[in-house]
Amino acid sequence: MNLDEKFFYIPDATDNISFLTEHLFKQQTTLWQLAAANYKGLGKTLVRQLNIDGIHFIIQFNPERMRSSSAKIDAKSISERKCFLCPQNLPYEQQGIPVCGNFLILVNPFPIFPKHLTISNMRHISQSIAENIETMLDLSTLLPDYIVFYNGPKCGASAPDHLHFQAGNKGFLPVENEFAEMNNRLQIMKYKSVEISFAVDYLRKMITLQSDNKNDLLDIFEKLYEMLSTLQPHEAEPMLNIICYADKNSWTVHIFPRIKHRPAQFFEQGENQLLISPASVDFGGVFITPRIEDFEKITENDIINIFNQITIGKTEFENIIYKTHKLKEH
């Protein structure tokens, strides 16, 4: 296959990637039958609201996400299937826009957001954020109407063997609005130009970095990454999910440290099972349920229990806060 066949448009340095992406989205949801049907169906998706002590959650029934929620990510299962993100394995109708050297902006045909993108590397390399956090910042700048998110290889990525990000239109995840209004839930400190906020009363643990200086952001991210790595020395990468978005010339980066891929409820049988595999979207406040029975029965207590299982503990989180404070002394 000629890779050029997959390119919707090859931009140059003066092109507006956001503008081109909107044209890609319109083209794919018009001419690609699978994408057109699934985005049309998204408008009929069932949703309900939950509020836990002022923290807002949206529960979305989305049967098209079953493949992602139940994906087998063990080495044997991965080795036995074709990688669905490699360019040569993409559907014939799927096209993309090359950006950031080696990445391809694609319309996700199984959407959660009204506009949902997958941004995958053109090479088959493993999911890893340490060497690619700068690309994540750059993508959020190129796509100012989107949030960009990253699921770690054991944190909801259905293709942990292939480096990729996802993006969805801004204003969809509750965390975006809640963060701006949650000062009473935060411990805030400064490192160089970066404001670091630790959410200490938000059900899930969250570290937020805000700055208009990319180098300072990369510096503190590297230090936090090293701290989290010490909690899980047996892992190739500390377990985390990341949500990032740009506003004018500044960035907001939400980091969700975790210790477990799936909660116990995922592995239960019968009525006790909840087929929920939390990833960045769930941490952002939208819980995805691919089965109607889970959509109908999930409760506030289930959400609290799931986050208690999969996020790092209070002691570990306080230790990260303490170590971050110590950075200011050097």
Secondary structure as UniProt FT lines:
FT   HELIX           3..6
FT   TURN            13..14
FT   HELIX           17..31
FT   HELIX           33..42
FT   TURN            43..44
FT   STRAND          46..52
FT   TURN            53..54
FT   STRAND          55..61
FT   HELIX           63..65
FT   HELIX           66..69
FT   HELIX           75..79
FT   TURN            84..85
FT   HELIX           87..89
FT   TURN            92..93
FT   STRAND          96..99
FT   TURN            100..102
FT   STRAND          103..107
FT   STRAND          116..121
FT   TURN            130..132
FT   HELIX           133..142
FT   TURN            144..145
FT   STRAND          146..151
FT   TURN            153..156
FT   TURN            160..161
FT   STRAND          164..169
FT   TURN            170..171
FT   HELIX           174..180
FT   HELIX           183..185
FT   STRAND          186..191
FT   TURN            192..193
FT   STRAND          194..199
FT   STRAND          206..211
FT   HELIX           214..231
FT   TURN            233..234
FT   STRAND          240..247
FT   TURN            248..249
FT   STRAND          250..258
FT   HELIX           264..267
FT   HELIX           270..272
FT   HELIX           280..283
FT   TURN            284..285
FT   STRAND          286..289
FT   HELIX           292..297
FT   HELIX           300..310
FT   HELIX           314..327
FT   TURN            328..329
//
